[in-house]
Amino acid sequence: MVELSCGHTQHLRHQPPWQSRAWVMDPVQRLEKIGQPFACGWCAQGSVSDNLGD
């Protein structure tokens, strides 16, 4: 689970239904992803979340 800069959260699983993220199973590759941009699917859909605050 990551918290994105927009305030939304995102589960990053190794076998999600529509995406392949094999890197989540490799500790070295996971470390390389820390701090890298990750597009928020909720924002792309225009969704609002309760965890965004005011």
FILUMBA-845834 format. One record per residue: x, y, z of N, C-alpha, C, O in turn; residue in three letters. Coordinates in steps of 0.1 Angstrom, whole numbers, padded with zeros to 4 digits, always signed. Layout:
// FILUMBA-845834
XYZXYZXYZXYZALA/...
END
This chain:
// FILUMBA-845834
+0009-0012+0000+0000+0000+0000+0009+0012+0000+0018+0013+0008MET/+0006+0022-0009+0013+0034-0009+0004+0046-0007-0008+0045-0011VAL/+0008+0057-0002+0001+0069-0001+0006+0078-0011+0018+0082-0011GLU/-0002+0082-0021+0003+0091-0032+0003+0105-0028-0004+0109-0018LEU/+0010+0114-0035+0011+0128-0031-0003+0135-0032-0004+0145-0026SER/-0012+0130-0040-0025+0135-0041-0034+0132-0028-0044+0138-0026CYS/-0029+0123-0020-0036+0119-0008-0044+0106-0009-0048+0100+0001GLY/-0045+0101-0021-0052+0088-0023-0042+0077-0019-0030+0079-0019HIS/-0047+0065-0017-0039+0053-0014-0040+0044-0026-0050+0044-0033THR/-0030+0035-0028-0030+0026-0039-0024+0013-0034-0013+0012-0029GLN/-0031+0002-0036-0026-0012-0034-0017-0015-0046-0021-0013-0057HIS/-0005-0020-0043+0004-0025-0054+0006-0040-0052+0014-0044-0043LEU/-0001-0048-0059+0000-0062-0057+0007-0069-0069+0009-0063-0079ARG/+0013-0080-0066+0020-0087-0077+0011-0094-0087+0016-0097-0098HIS/-0002-0096-0084-0011-0102-0093-0024-0094-0093-0035-0100-0091GLN/-0024-0081-0097-0036-0074-0098-0044-0078-0110-0038-0084-0119PRO/-0057-0075-0110-0065-0080-0121-0061-0075-0135-0063-0082-0145PRO/-0057-0063-0136-0054-0057-0150-0040-0053-0153-0037-0049-0164TRP/-0031-0054-0143-0017-0050-0145-0008-0060-0139-0011-0067-0130GLN/+0004-0061-0145+0014-0069-0141+0025-0061-0134+0031-0052-0141SER/+0028-0063-0121+0038-0056-0114+0047-0066-0108+0048-0067-0095ARG/+0055-0073-0116+0064-0083-0110+0074-0077-0101+0080-0085-0092ALA/+0077-0064-0102+0088-0058-0094+0084-0058-0079+0093-0057-0071TRP/+0071-0060-0075+0068-0059-0061+0073-0072-0054+0074-0072-0042VAL/+0076-0082-0061+0081-0094-0055+0097-0094-0053+0102-0103-0046MET/+0104-0084-0059+0118-0083-0058+0122-0071-0049+0119-0060-0052ASP/+0129-0074-0038+0132-0063-0028+0141-0052-0035+0139-0040-0032PRO/+0150-0056-0043+0158-0046-0050+0150-0037-0059+0152-0025-0059VAL/+0142-0043-0067+0133-0035-0076+0123-0027-0069+0120-0015-0073GLN/+0118-0031-0057+0109-0023-0049+0116-0011-0044+0111+0000-0045ARG/+0129-0012-0040+0136-0001-0035+0138+0010-0046+0138+0022-0044LEU/+0140+0005-0058+0142+0014-0070+0130+0022-0073+0131+0033-0078GLU/+0118+0017-0069+0106+0024-0072+0102+0035-0061+0094+0044-0064LYS/+0109+0034-0050+0106+0044-0039+0109+0058-0044+0121+0061-0049ILE/+0100+0067-0043+0102+0081-0047+0099+0084-0062+0100+0095-0067GLY/+0096+0073-0070+0093+0075-0084+0079+0079-0086+0070+0075-0078GLN/+0076+0086-0096+0062+0090-0099+0053+0078-0102+0058+0068-0108PRO/+0041+0078-0097+0031+0068-0099+0018+0074-0102+0013+0082-0093PHE/+0012+0072-0113+0000+0078-0117-0012+0073-0108-0013+0061-0106ALA/-0020+0083-0104-0031+0079-0095-0044+0076-0104-0049+0085-0111CYS/-0048+0064-0103-0060+0060-0111-0073+0067-0106-0082+0069-0114GLY/-0073+0070-0093-0085+0077-0088-0086+0091-0093-0097+0095-0097TRP/-0075+0098-0093-0075+0112-0099-0078+0111-0114-0085+0120-0119CYS/-0073+0101-0121-0075+0100-0135-0090+0099-0138-0095+0103-0149ALA/-0097+0093-0129-0112+0091-0130-0120+0103-0124-0132+0103-0126GLN/-0113+0112-0118-0120+0124-0112-0126+0120-0099-0135+0127-0095GLY/-0122+0109-0093-0128+0105-0080-0123+0114-0068-0112+0119-0069SER/-0131+0115-0058-0128+0122-0046-0128+0111-0035-0137+0103-0034VAL/-0118+0113-0026-0117+0103-0015-0118+0110-0002-0114+0121+0000SER/-0124+0103+0008-0125+0108+0022-0112+0111+0028-0111+0119+0038ASP/-0101+0104+0024-0088+0106+0030-0080+0118+0025-0069+0120+0029ASN/-0087+0127+0017-0080+0138+0012-0080+0150+0021-0072+0159+0020LEU/-0089+0151+0031-0090+0162+0040-0096+0174+0034-0104+0172+0024GLY/-0094+0186+0039-0100+0198+0034-0093+0203+0022-0097+0214+0016ASP/
END
